């Protein structure tokens, strides 16, 4: 049996209703969408299943999401619920800097 010696870093979730808005979210937070390593794009509530406690996420312009679009209302409700349960946590500026690859001092 092989034991894992290092912990894998938790992914940063970029959550938006479609890929174009995910790209805009990344750019709004100063991230280069083409050079991201431990990032996961989330476009539906279904993709949030199995989220581990404390997973970081970013969104942008969430108040402007059109809730009449299929799945957007469910995605918005899932974000709220998982945040209240502690499974999702809004990424702070140092978390986003770490996703950029910058060294963050404690």
C-alpha positions as CSV (number, residue, x, y, z in Angstrom):
1,X,0.0,0.0,0.0
2,X,1.3,3.4,-0.9
3,X,0.8,6.3,1.5
4,X,0.4,9.9,0.4
5,X,3.0,12.0,2.1
6,X,2.0,15.5,0.9
7,X,-1.4,17.1,1.1
8,X,-2.9,18.2,-2.2
9,X,-3.9,21.8,-2.1
10,X,-7.6,22.5,-2.1
11,X,-8.9,23.9,-5.3
12,X,-10.2,27.4,-5.6
13,X,-13.7,27.3,-7.1
14,X,-14.6,29.9,-9.6
15,X,-18.4,29.9,-9.6
16,X,-20.5,31.5,-12.3
17,X,-23.5,30.5,-14.5
18,X,-21.4,30.0,-17.7
19,X,-17.8,29.8,-18.9
20,X,-17.6,33.4,-20.1
21,X,-18.7,34.7,-16.7
22,X,-16.1,32.4,-15.0
23,X,-13.4,33.9,-17.2
24,X,-14.7,37.4,-16.2
25,X,-14.7,36.4,-12.5
26,X,-11.1,35.3,-12.8
27,X,-10.0,38.5,-14.5
28,X,-11.9,40.6,-12.0
29,X,-9.9,39.0,-9.2
30,X,-6.6,39.5,-11.0
31,X,-6.2,35.8,-12.0
32,X,-5.0,34.7,-15.5
33,X,-7.5,32.0,-16.6
34,X,-5.0,30.4,-18.9
35,X,-2.3,29.9,-16.1
36,X,-4.3,28.6,-13.2
37,X,-3.4,25.3,-11.7
38,X,-5.6,24.3,-8.7
39,X,-8.8,25.9,-9.9
40,X,-12.1,24.3,-10.6
41,X,-14.8,25.9,-12.7
42,X,-18.3,25.5,-11.4
43,X,-21.3,26.2,-13.6
44,X,-24.1,24.3,-11.9
45,X,-25.3,23.3,-8.5
46,X,-24.7,19.7,-9.3
47,X,-20.9,20.3,-9.7
48,X,-20.8,21.4,-6.0
49,X,-21.7,17.9,-4.7
50,X,-18.9,16.4,-2.6
51,X,-17.5,19.8,-1.6
52,X,-15.2,19.4,1.4
53,X,-15.5,21.8,4.3
54,X,-13.6,25.1,4.0
55,X,-13.3,25.0,0.2
56,X,-12.5,28.5,-1.2
57,X,-14.5,30.2,-3.9
58,X,-14.9,33.4,-5.8
59,X,-17.7,34.9,-7.8
60,X,-18.2,38.2,-9.5
61,X,-21.4,40.1,-10.2
62,X,-23.6,37.6,-8.5
63,X,-26.4,40.1,-8.0
64,X,-26.6,40.4,-11.8
65,X,-27.1,36.7,-12.5
66,X,-30.4,36.1,-14.3
67,X,-32.3,33.7,-12.1
68,X,-34.7,32.9,-14.9
69,X,-31.9,31.1,-16.8
70,X,-32.0,27.3,-16.3
71,X,-30.0,26.2,-13.2
72,X,-28.9,29.7,-12.1
73,X,-31.4,29.9,-9.2
74,X,-30.3,26.5,-8.0
75,X,-26.6,27.5,-8.2
76,X,-27.2,30.6,-6.2
77,X,-29.2,28.7,-3.6
78,X,-26.5,26.0,-3.4
79,X,-23.8,28.6,-2.8
80,X,-25.8,30.2,0.0
81,X,-26.5,26.9,1.7
82,X,-22.9,25.5,1.4
83,X,-21.5,28.8,2.7
84,X,-23.8,28.6,5.8
85,X,-22.9,25.0,6.4
86,X,-19.2,25.9,6.2
87,X,-18.4,23.8,3.1
88,X,-17.7,26.9,1.0
89,X,-15.7,29.9,2.2
90,X,-15.2,33.2,0.3
91,X,-11.6,33.5,-0.7
92,X,-9.7,36.3,0.9
93,X,-7.1,38.4,-0.9
94,X,-4.3,36.3,0.4
95,X,-6.0,33.1,-0.9
96,X,-6.4,34.7,-4.4
97,X,-2.7,35.7,-4.3
98,X,-1.8,32.1,-3.5
99,X,-3.8,31.0,-6.5
100,X,-1.8,33.4,-8.6
101,X,1.3,31.7,-7.4
102,X,2.5,34.6,-5.3
103,X,4.2,33.9,-2.0
104,X,2.1,35.0,0.9
105,X,3.7,35.7,4.3
106,X,1.9,34.7,7.4
